[in-house]
Amino acid sequence: MKKITAKLIKYFMSIITIVIFICFIFTSIFLSKFYVNMQYKELRNTAENIYNSLKSNSQISNVSFSTQVSGVILIKDNSITPLTQSKMGIMPFLKTIDINNLQEKGKFLTPMNEEFLYYNYPSDIGNIVVLQNNKFSSNYLNVVYIILSSVFLLALILSIPLISILGKNFTKPILQLQKASLDISEGNFDFDININTKDEIETLSHSIKTMASSLKKKYNLQRDFVANVSHDFKTPLSIIRNYSEAIYDNIIDEEEKKSYAKDIIEEVDRLNGLVLDLIELSKLQGDSYTLKKDYFNLNEFLTEFIHTFKSIVSNKNMKLIVSSPNIEVNADPKYIHRVLYNFIDNAIKFSFNSSNIEITVSLIKEGAKISVKNYGIGISENMLDGVWNRYYKHSERGGMGIGLAICAEILKKHNFSYGVTSIPNSETEFYFVIPNDYILLESTIDN
């Protein structure tokens, strides 16, 4: 992390350099002009004071001059009369000035390369010209430059150790995050990270903790998934191998061969179904399928399941009850059929004998809620969050649990909300909600 500290020092020094450079330019251009204008104003005030003194016949020596005034002359009838003793010995150089073309204010350069400021104040007693050596302005700017340079050097001297300390404090939590990310990459999700910076880095640490918790859960589920898949594939494969060996070795009679062959076909179909479910889930999660939505009557659609599961529920002395208003919904009927088939099939599987399976459609504020409720062993609270995961497996009934994961992906593609509630050893309800925008009510249908 020394690179970050070095970058901070580099950037900070660059900022300081740019700021000082801008200050130098501002001082050279704007401050210099401002200072010179202030000097002209002061020279004008001096000229006015001299004029007032001369008009009142007072001694010009009584006028308070700025210490920077180099001299004062009176120009009348093309003649020059010094009013004060020149401090800088400028009188010999006044012969080089065209007194008739003097502006109100300005500068002139002597043969000795000395620059003077002057202010020409016209009056009824003549033009009073106040002169000042411009070296005072240069000295003033030089002082400003020295101060800016000192500030620049002092800022550099103080910034390097200061930024080094700040850099260490800044990089310390980053190093913790780096170590945490390495732990995650190595499969260690139970790391200790405590960052209290009250900024985005602390927020990032919370996000990494959440990610680690989620990855740990998925890692454990994936591990269980491999075990479940191995078990679900091992059993039918063992049956297929044993039955095939028996047929190959010809140790069974013709009647048994047909029975074995039938069992082999059933196990192959079972394996094929598992593989197709995995492929289907992968396709849904990969966005490679486009829903084929259409409006269909929901009551008629649900009633068909009574005939579909008639033989299964009768064997368990159960009833399938459908209650739905006469509405049409916009969805993919093929995939909604798969969702409800899975809900009903699970409901029958986990229900007590002689109980009812209730398929109910209720109109709520959000839309039409379709629920499948059964009365049976239920699902424990700590397992509810995992039922929609593709690695989920019920501890009592087995199976890969991939059906509900497929249902979840189908409902997500439809933008339907869904969920499950359960009371162990009592009842379980799986449901999803079709939004109002996807529903045609009975009055609309009749019209």
MOJOZI-V70754 format. One record per backbone hydrogen bond with DSSP energy under -0.5 kcal/mol. NH is the residue of the N-H (numbers start at 0). CO is the residue of the C=O. E is the energy in kcal/mol with one decimal. If there is no record, write none. Layout:
nh & co & e
NH & CO & E
NH & CO & E
//
This chain:
nh & co & e
3 & 0 & -0.6
4 & 0 & -1.5
5 & 1 & -2.6
6 & 2 & -2.3
7 & 3 & -2.6
8 & 4 & -2.4
9 & 5 & -2.5
10 & 6 & -3.2
11 & 7 & -2.7
12 & 8 & -2.6
13 & 9 & -2.1
14 & 10 & -2.5
15 & 11 & -2.6
16 & 12 & -2.6
17 & 13 & -2.5
18 & 14 & -2.6
19 & 15 & -2.7
20 & 16 & -2.5
21 & 17 & -2.5
22 & 18 & -2.3
23 & 19 & -2.4
24 & 20 & -2.3
25 & 21 & -2.9
26 & 22 & -2.7
27 & 23 & -2.7
28 & 24 & -2.4
29 & 25 & -1.4
30 & 25 & -2.2
31 & 26 & -1.4
32 & 28 & -1.3
33 & 29 & -2.6
34 & 30 & -2.7
35 & 31 & -2.4
36 & 32 & -2.5
37 & 33 & -1.9
38 & 34 & -1.8
39 & 35 & -2.3
40 & 36 & -2.2
41 & 37 & -1.9
42 & 38 & -2.5
43 & 39 & -2.3
44 & 40 & -2.1
45 & 41 & -2.1
46 & 42 & -2.3
47 & 43 & -2.5
48 & 44 & -2.1
49 & 45 & -2.2
50 & 46 & -2.4
51 & 47 & -2.5
52 & 48 & -2.0
53 & 49 & -2.5
54 & 50 & -2.5
55 & 51 & -1.4
56 & 53 & -1.3
57 & 52 & -2.6
61 & 58 & -1.8
62 & 59 & -1.5
64 & 62 & -0.7
68 & 65 & -1.7
69 & 130 & -2.6
70 & 130 & -1.5
72 & 128 & -2.6
73 & 80 & -2.8
74 & 126 & -2.9
75 & 73 & -0.6
75 & 78 & -2.2
78 & 75 & -1.2
80 & 73 & -2.6
82 & 71 & -2.9
83 & 71 & -1.2
85 & 83 & -0.5
86 & 69 & -2.6
87 & 69 & -0.6
92 & 89 & -1.9
93 & 89 & -0.6
93 & 90 & -1.5
95 & 92 & -1.2
96 & 93 & -1.6
98 & 96 & -1.3
100 & 97 & -1.5
101 & 98 & -0.8
105 & 117 & -1.7
107 & 115 & -1.8
109 & 113 & -2.5
112 & 109 & -2.3
115 & 107 & -2.6
116 & 131 & -3.6
117 & 105 & -2.3
118 & 129 & -1.8
119 & 103 & -3.6
120 & 118 & -0.8
120 & 127 & -3.1
121 & 119 & -0.7
122 & 125 & -0.5
125 & 122 & -1.2
126 & 74 & -2.8
127 & 120 & -3.0
127 & 125 & -0.6
128 & 72 & -2.9
128 & 126 & -0.7
129 & 118 & -2.0
129 & 127 & -0.6
130 & 70 & -3.2
131 & 116 & -2.6
132 & 67 & -0.5
133 & 114 & -3.0
135 & 132 & -1.2
136 & 133 & -0.5
137 & 133 & -1.7
138 & 134 & -2.7
139 & 135 & -2.2
140 & 136 & -2.5
141 & 137 & -2.5
142 & 138 & -2.1
143 & 139 & -2.1
144 & 140 & -2.8
145 & 141 & -2.5
146 & 142 & -2.4
147 & 143 & -2.7
148 & 144 & -2.7
149 & 145 & -2.4
150 & 146 & -2.7
151 & 147 & -2.4
152 & 148 & -2.6
153 & 149 & -2.8
154 & 150 & -2.6
155 & 151 & -2.2
156 & 152 & -2.6
157 & 153 & -2.4
158 & 154 & -2.5
159 & 155 & -1.7
160 & 156 & -0.7
161 & 157 & -1.6
162 & 158 & -3.5
163 & 159 & -1.8
164 & 160 & -2.0
165 & 161 & -2.6
166 & 162 & -3.3
167 & 163 & -1.9
168 & 164 & -2.1
169 & 165 & -2.3
170 & 166 & -2.6
171 & 167 & -1.7
172 & 168 & -0.7
173 & 169 & -0.6
174 & 170 & -2.5
175 & 171 & -1.6
176 & 172 & -2.3
177 & 173 & -2.5
178 & 174 & -2.4
179 & 175 & -2.4
180 & 176 & -2.5
181 & 177 & -2.0
182 & 178 & -2.4
183 & 179 & -2.3
184 & 180 & -2.2
185 & 181 & -1.3
186 & 183 & -1.7
187 & 182 & -3.1
188 & 186 & -0.9
190 & 188 & -0.7
192 & 190 & -0.6
202 & 198 & -1.8
203 & 199 & -2.5
204 & 200 & -2.1
205 & 201 & -2.0
206 & 202 & -2.0
207 & 203 & -2.3
208 & 204 & -2.3
209 & 205 & -2.4
210 & 206 & -2.6
211 & 207 & -2.8
212 & 208 & -2.4
213 & 209 & -2.4
214 & 210 & -3.0
215 & 211 & -2.5
216 & 212 & -2.0
217 & 213 & -2.6
218 & 214 & -3.0
219 & 215 & -2.5
220 & 216 & -2.4
221 & 217 & -2.7
222 & 218 & -2.3
223 & 219 & -2.3
224 & 220 & -2.4
225 & 221 & -2.3
226 & 222 & -1.8
227 & 223 & -3.0
228 & 224 & -3.4
229 & 225 & -2.5
230 & 226 & -2.2
231 & 227 & -3.2
232 & 228 & -2.4
233 & 229 & -2.4
234 & 230 & -2.0
235 & 231 & -0.7
236 & 232 & -1.9
237 & 233 & -2.6
238 & 234 & -2.2
239 & 235 & -2.8
240 & 236 & -2.5
241 & 237 & -2.8
242 & 238 & -2.7
243 & 239 & -2.2
244 & 240 & -2.6
245 & 241 & -2.0
246 & 242 & -2.2
247 & 243 & -2.8
248 & 244 & -3.0
249 & 245 & -0.5
249 & 246 & -0.6
250 & 245 & -1.7
256 & 252 & -2.0
257 & 253 & -1.7
258 & 254 & -1.6
259 & 255 & -3.2
260 & 256 & -2.9
261 & 257 & -2.3
262 & 258 & -2.1
263 & 259 & -2.5
264 & 260 & -2.3
265 & 261 & -2.2
266 & 262 & -2.3
267 & 263 & -2.4
268 & 264 & -2.5
269 & 265 & -2.0
270 & 266 & -2.5
271 & 267 & -2.7
272 & 268 & -2.4
273 & 269 & -2.0
274 & 270 & -2.3
275 & 271 & -2.7
276 & 272 & -2.2
277 & 273 & -1.9
278 & 274 & -2.4
279 & 275 & -2.7
280 & 276 & -2.6
281 & 277 & -2.2
282 & 278 & -2.2
283 & 279 & -2.4
284 & 280 & -2.4
285 & 281 & -1.3
286 & 283 & -1.0
287 & 282 & -1.8
292 & 290 & -0.8
293 & 330 & -2.2
295 & 328 & -1.7
297 & 326 & -2.6
298 & 326 & -0.5
300 & 296 & -1.9
301 & 297 & -2.5
302 & 298 & -2.0
303 & 299 & -1.2
304 & 301 & -1.3
305 & 302 & -1.4
306 & 302 & -0.7
307 & 303 & -1.9
308 & 304 & -2.2
309 & 306 & -0.8
312 & 308 & -2.6
313 & 309 & -1.8
314 & 310 & -1.5
315 & 311 & -0.8
316 & 313 & -1.2
317 & 312 & -3.3
318 & 354 & -1.1
320 & 318 & -0.6
320 & 356 & -3.0
322 & 358 & -2.7
326 & 324 & -1.6
327 & 439 & -2.4
328 & 295 & -2.2
329 & 437 & -2.4
330 & 293 & -1.9
330 & 328 & -0.7
332 & 330 & -0.9
335 & 331 & -2.6
336 & 332 & -2.0
337 & 333 & -1.3
338 & 334 & -2.1
339 & 335 & -2.5
340 & 336 & -2.5
341 & 337 & -2.1
342 & 338 & -2.4
343 & 339 & -2.9
344 & 340 & -2.8
345 & 341 & -2.4
346 & 342 & -2.2
347 & 343 & -2.5
348 & 344 & -2.1
349 & 345 & -2.3
350 & 347 & -0.9
351 & 374 & -2.7
353 & 315 & -2.3
354 & 351 & -1.2
356 & 318 & -3.1
357 & 355 & -0.5
357 & 372 & -2.6
358 & 320 & -3.6
358 & 356 & -0.6
359 & 357 & -0.7
359 & 370 & -2.2
360 & 322 & -2.6
361 & 359 & -0.5
361 & 368 & -2.3
363 & 361 & -0.7
363 & 366 & -3.1
367 & 433 & -2.5
368 & 361 & -3.2
368 & 366 & -0.6
369 & 367 & -0.6
369 & 431 & -2.8
370 & 359 & -2.7
370 & 368 & -0.6
371 & 429 & -3.1
372 & 357 & -2.7
373 & 427 & -2.5
375 & 373 & -0.6
376 & 349 & -1.7
382 & 379 & -1.7
383 & 379 & -0.6
383 & 380 & -1.0
385 & 382 & -0.9
386 & 382 & -0.6
386 & 383 & -0.9
388 & 385 & -1.6
391 & 388 & -1.7
393 & 397 & -0.6
397 & 393 & -1.8
404 & 400 & -0.7
405 & 401 & -1.9
406 & 402 & -2.1
407 & 403 & -2.5
408 & 404 & -1.9
409 & 405 & -2.2
410 & 406 & -2.5
411 & 407 & -2.1
412 & 408 & -2.0
413 & 409 & -1.4
414 & 410 & -0.6
414 & 411 & -0.9
415 & 410 & -2.6
416 & 432 & -0.8
418 & 430 & -2.1
420 & 428 & -2.2
422 & 426 & -3.2
424 & 376 & -2.7
425 & 422 & -1.7
426 & 422 & -1.4
427 & 373 & -2.2
428 & 420 & -3.1
429 & 371 & -2.2
430 & 418 & -2.2
431 & 369 & -1.9
432 & 416 & -2.7
433 & 367 & -2.9
434 & 432 & -0.6
435 & 365 & -1.2
437 & 434 & -1.8
438 & 435 & -1.8
439 & 327 & -3.2
440 & 438 & -0.5
444 & 440 & -1.9
445 & 441 & -2.4
446 & 442 & -1.6
//
